[in-house]
Amino acid sequence: MKPAASADLNSRSNTMSTRSPSKKRPNAQSHGFVICVKTAGYKASLEPRKLYEVLSDADAEKHDQLRIVDESGDDYLYPAGLFADVELPQAIREAVRQAV
């Protein structure tokens, strides 16, 4: 597991990843996609205007956080306020997921 780190010290998140880079967690289901609209405190790990996949995580949502899959294939928790929901057509959702 990756250690937790401070958000402003070029870390990916202030939480730990819960899966290996090469595999999706067996019980993780995609919740959809969001676009990053703010990077406050996460400039090293988030890109503005970038599309990110969200994995379902009821505990994270209770704390106003989203479980986001980043470029490495790992998922991390981020504040939900950094993202805007986006509704993609089914064909595009499938194409984006297959591109990984």
N, C-alpha and C positions, 0 to 999 in steps of 0.2 A: 504494500500500500504506500501511496505517496504521503509524505507528511503535510500537515496543514501549514500554510504560510500566510504572511501578511499580504494583503491585496495590493499595496503600493510598491512592493519590492520585486517587481517583474515576475510575480507568481501567476499561475493560471486562475486560482480561486482561493478563497479563504476556507475551503473545505477539501475533503479527500475524494478521490475517484473511487468508484466501487466496481470497476470492471477492468479487464485487461484490454490493451489497445487493439488486439486483433479479433475480438469476439464481442457480440452483443450479449448482454446479460439475458439468460433464458426467460426471465419473467418480466423483462423490460419491454414495454410496448410504446411505440411512437405516439406521442400526443399531438404531433403536428409540427409546424414550423413557425419561427418567429424571425423578425429582423432586428438586429442590434441598432438601437437609436441613441444610446449613451454608452460611454465606456468609463465613466467616473470610477476611479480606483482600480480599473481592470484594463488599462491601456495595453499592457503586455500580452493579454490573453484574448481580448475581444476586438473585432474590427467593426467600425461603424458601417452601416448599410449592408452588412453581410447577413445572409440567410443561415439560420442555425436550426437543427433538428432538436425537438424537445422530447424527452422520454417521460412517460407517466411516473409520477412520484407524489403520492398523496401527502406524505409527511412534509415534503418540501413545499408543496402548495399551501399547506396550513401556515407556513412561515413566510408566505409571499416570496417564494423562491422558485426557480425553474431548474430542472436538470437538463443541461445543454450538452450536446455532443460537439466537441471541438475538432480541429484539424487532425489531431493525433489519433482520433477515434475514441478517446476517453470521454467520460461524462463528468461534469462538475456542476455544483450548485452555484447559481448567480441570482442576484435580486431581480425579481420579475419586472421592476420598473425600468430596467435597462433595455427592454425589448418591447416590440409591438407585434401583436398577432397578425398573421397573414394567412389568408385562405387561398390555397393553390388548387387548381384543377387536378383531378385524380391522376391523369396521365403524367402531369409534371411532377407530382409527389412521387410517383413510382420511378420516374426517370432520375430524380435527384437521389433517391435512396439507392438505386442500382449503381450510380456513379461512384459510390464509395468503395 
